[in-house]
Amino acid sequence: MQTPPKIVVMGVSGCGKSTIAELLARQMALRYRDGDGLHPPANVEKMRRGDPLTDADRAPWLDLVGQALADQCDVIACSALKRSYRDRIRRHAPDAIFVHLAGDRAVLKARVGNRPGHFMPASLLDSQLDTLEQLAHDEAGFIVDLDQTPEAIVEQAIAHLPPAERS
């Protein structure tokens, strides 16, 4: 039996990580988890106040994301903004493939502004964009433009996965 792929759907707030990760998992018959649910209460409260998380705030959360990906799910939604964050996830799930949902700042601002009740305020989008480090050439992953339907994004993501990962 083939081992399921380990996929991180990544990007800044408002890019559609949770929606796409869940649809991708469903389409591929894989187990899904939303990384936001792994944030400790202190992180959630900090973001609710509009304070950006520090690397120290994120470190334990990233370990939980990596552990969940290794042991509990096959697809996870997680911002994974910096190379060091992705490396931390890969310590637990070395074969992780990162699907970066990227797009125009205006599209992102509109999306994040239309999420009532989410703990991540629109005011933190700029800090996330400033923190974002693009996938490096030696990282397993690819970019998908978020300015299209969720179904089209999932279709592109599946097409970009290595053939062994698609089945």
N, C-alpha and C positions, 0 to 999 in steps of 0.2 A: 504494500500500500504506500502510495506517495505521500510524503509529508506536505501538509498545506503550506502555502506561502505565508510569510509574515509581512504584512503591509501596514505602513504608517501613512495615513492621509494627513498631510501637514500644510501649514500656511498660517497667515495672520487671522485675527478675529474677523469674522464676517465672510470668509472665503467659501464657506460651505463644507467645512471638514466633516462635521457630524452627519449631515445629510448624505454626502457622497460616500463616506466610509460605510454607513449603514446600507445604502443601495448597492455598493460594490460587494459587500459581504453577502447580501441577499442574492445578488446575481450569480456569485461564484459559490454559493452554498457554504460559506465560511462563518466562523464565529466572530461577532462584532462587540466592541466595547468603546465607550466614549471616554477618552482620557480626562475630560473635565470632571468627571465623577470621582476621579482619584485625587483631586486637589485636597490638601488638608484645609480645614475650616479657616485657619489663619490666612491662607493664600486667597481664598474666596472673599473673605472680609476685606483684605487689602485691595483687591481688584474692585470690589464694590465701592470702596471709598475713592476709586480713581487713581490709586497708587500703583505704579508699575512694579511687577515682581523683579527681584534681584536674582542673580545666578544662585545665590545661597538659598533663596526661597524656592527656586525651581528644582534644585538638586534632588531632594527626597522624592518629590513628585515624579521626576523623570525616571528615578529608579523604580517607582511603582508602575509607571507606564511600561518600562522595559520588562519588568517581571510579569505583568499582565500579558504582554505580547508573547512572552516566552511560554507561559503556562496556562493562560485562561482564554485567549482569543487569537484570532488570525489576522484581524483587521482592527486597527485602533485609530481614532481621531486624536491628534496631538499637534500642537503648534510647531514644536521642534524647530524653533527659529534659528538657532546657531548650530554650527558644525559640532561644537563641544556638546550640545544637548543631544544631537543625533548620535554622537559617539557614545554618550552615556547610555542611551537606549540600546545601542548595538552591543554594549557589554553584556546585556542580558539576552538579546535576540540578535546574534551576529549576522544572520542572513536577512535582516530587515530590508525591505525595499521601500523607499520614500516616494510618495506621490505628492508633489508640491502643487497645490492649487494657487495659481498666481494670476494677478490681474491689475487693472488700473485702480489707482487710489480713489478716484471718484466713484467707481462701481463698488469698491469695498466700503467707502463711507456711507453710501446709500443703503447697502445691505446691513451694516452693523447698526445703523440708525433705526432700522425696521425690525428689531428683535426685542419686543417688550418683555420685561421680566428677566432677561439674561443678566448674570452678575458682571459681565464684562462691559463696561460703558464705552461708548463711541470715542470718548476722550482718550482712551488708551491705544487707539489704532495707530496714531503717529509714532508712539514709542515702540510699538511692535514692528512697524515698517522700518524704523531706524535700527532695530536690533537684528532684523532678518539678514541672514547670510545665505546666499544662493547655494544650491547643491554644488559641490565640487565635482570635477570630472572623475574622481576616483570613488565617489559615493554611488552606491546602488540606488538609482532613482531617476525620476524624470519630472518635467513640468507639464501641467495641463492648464490651458487657459480657462479661467472660471466664468468667463462671460458667454455662457451657452447653457442649454438646458442641463439639468442634472443627469438625465439619461445619456445625453451626448458626452458629458464629462466621463461618466462611467464607461461608456463604450470606448472612448479614447484611452482611458487608463488600462482597461483590459487588453487593448491592442498593443500597448507599450510594455506590458509585462512580458518577461521572458517566456517562451513557449511552454516550458515545463510548469510555469506558475499559473497558466491560464486554465488548465484542466480541472 
